[in-house]
């Protein structure tokens, strides 16, 4: 029943968005919309012109956040390019706006997933054990890696990751452990089973995986995330170098017999001269 | 973000991986090309 209502709501939202684009998309209609809005008892100082000029950002944001939160991808991956290339914000404005929307989006997503009880806390706590110190260490070591090297690594990493997602079979079509060698089979066996019971009665049960590889990946990924120092818009000279890093968290039935979709996040960043950790001066920032 | 995120967290588990993964792969590849092009051509 939940599935049906979710599908109905999504379809209705899409139809409303399309209808709004068709009805209000043209310039003459925008003039009519301004007249119509001005006839309403809006609060004093309501920016009617700006609202009419940028109303389409709202349905686009709903669409982006729906895709991001349903797949576990960072919303800033969509928002920052959207703000820069479509809305026309400057890179610094786009980065700040993208990160701000991500804060609410990811926070809301986490809250909803926790409410649905689909979070594998037993695995998450081990990942956090390596990830939290690593992101702090990465922030301290932000000046050690050349930004150009990280930029190239980030771009190539995204291409490889994209090819990986397109090429390999989805988890539903794989037999858990079918690609494991003897070593991994031995490591992944005999560790019991992890069971997650959701609020709507569904139960996900899978073999508890060998966690050190996952912890290692989370540690490395968060170290790189710390390198990019999210949240600080950059001001880079045109001829300066730039850098990127990527963070990846994944759980794969194929790799460790765990369920769940890949959680993929990637960010591009640039770097200005290194600054002490915790200062308010701009350091590396996300461009996503 | 709140509307889309709330709907997304509910429909996400019903989206088949065979659809989601190729789409994400294409998106990542496009972003990767943009990153490399913007850095190499700058």
Interface residues (C-beta under 8 A of the other chain):
Chain A: X2 X3 X6 X7 X9 X10 X13 X61 X62 X63 X64 X65 X66 X67 X68 X69 X70 X71 X72 X73 X75 X77 X81 X101 X104 X105 X108 X109 X112 X113 X116 X118 X148 X151 X152 X154 X155 X156 X157 X158 X159 X161 X162 X163 X164 X165 X166 X167 X168 X170 X171 X172 X173 X238 X242 X244 X261 X262 X264 X266 X268
Chain B: X1 X2 X3 X4 X5 X6 X7 X8 X9 X10 X11 X12 X13 X14 X15 X16 X17 X18 X20 X21 X22 X24 X25 X26 X27 X28 X29 X30 X31 X32 X33 X34 X35 X36 X39 X42
